[in-house]
Amino acid sequence: MRILHTSDLHLGRSLYGARRDAAFEKLLQWLLDVVREHSVECLIAAGDIFDNATPSHAAQNLYYDFLSALRLQTGCRHIVITGGNHDSPSFLNAPQKLLSSMGVIVVGEALSDPAREAFLLRDAAGRPEAAAAAVPFLREADIRKSIEHESDEEREQRVVEGTRRHYEQAVAGALALREQAGAPDIPLIATGHLFAANCSCGTEERSLYIGSLGQIPADVFPREIDYLALGHLHRAQCLAGDPARRYAGSPLALDFGERGRRSVVLVDLRKAGQAPDITLIDVPAFDRLEQVSGTAEQVIARLEALAAENALMYCEVIHDQGSWAPRLAEACRSAVAGSPVELVRIMSRAVIQNRIDARDRISDVHALTPEAMFALKLDRTPDLSQRDREELTRAYNTVLFEIRSKAAADDAPQEGSSQAPARPQASHPHQS
């Protein structure tokens, strides 16, 4: 069985206010072409389908048009979609019954019985060809109960053990389906949307975690998994050096720090227990991101050179040498006036590195993240020990985590609610 693994599409995401709908549309069309060209039988999208819990109509149209085209224009029999931390579980789950009739499996949130996240995938003749444990993003409330006066270390250990139990039960469900179908030799696929230990992440992913909550060790995942399709980290990489347990990474560079090679993963599965064949397929750049840094003079010279290319691009300017230049933004805009170059961010490192007080002027408020603002506040606090600084930072990051998770958490149905999603229906002839 041949699968294509991708993740972290983040449909609808803007770049400091600049819309990139055209780039997302080109990306999805390219994915369709890859599915056709390589005769992909199963597409896995491991979380963060959308960039937020309330995607725009344009982002929704891209998503549903893509799913429809996969079924009508390609030979892809199965589509497995799991929720990420950016996704709304109820939004993903809402069309679950309809999509299941098209061969689309959607698991928007963790289920109370992880075994219900298991599915059997069948070939065109109806024979079992793979078992799947479609595990979505696991929120802390899904895998642990809060205990009064527990230490950070105890909390972190319970997160790890809760994740381990969830995967053990989901995989056990997949193994049971495999045995019931009389097909113990078919491979087992699992998904995940988390931050595994010893993996590289960007600033955005790192800010979501406190302590080792993002340090899920590789031995959490049962050895019966023949291919583990991970999402959440935007950089493509293997888990613990194992090519069959890997992050696909985001196929589109989502900010200037993510420029560089992007890829999706083509996986040829064999029998259970046999290593799959792995091929990385490079993703073209569907729009151009340029980062310009240096002195004010160097920045202006580079912008003038880019403008002379007369090509559409998004540009970030970082003035990182010398004192703050109060008229830099105006000079930058003048340098690209009349060209297709779009300046989406202009910032000065001198502002970020200095303490904030009433005399400070900030050239770009987007340059100040909540983390940076809090760090500057700590810098201005006298007689603050390093230990106090670390404890305050940990507490602040905990609050940030709760705030950033609130929209999706509030949107998720409560256990026992009449809106709680049922297991996706197996009405499609190739599901069981």
Secondary structure, DSSP 8 states (H G I E B T S, - for coil): -EEEEE----BT--BTTB--HHHHHHHHHHHHHHHHHTT-SEEEEES--BSSSS--HHHHHHHHHHHHHHHHHS---EEEEE--TTS-HHHHHTTHHHHHTTTEEEE-S--SSGGGGEEEEE-TTS-EEEEEE---B--HHHH----TT--HHHHHHHHHHHHHHHHHHHHHHHHHHHHHTT-TTS-EEEEEES-BTT----HHHHTT--TTTT-B-GGGS-TT-SEEEEES-SS-EEETTEEEEEE---SS--SGGG-S--EEEEEE--STTS--EEEEEE---SS-EEEEEESHHHHHHHHHHHHHTT--EEEEEEE-SSS--TTHHHHHHHHHTTSSEEEEEEEEHHHHHS---TT---S-GGG--HHHHHHHHHHTSTT--HHHHHHHHHHHHHHHHHHHHHHHHHHS--TT-TTS-------STTB-
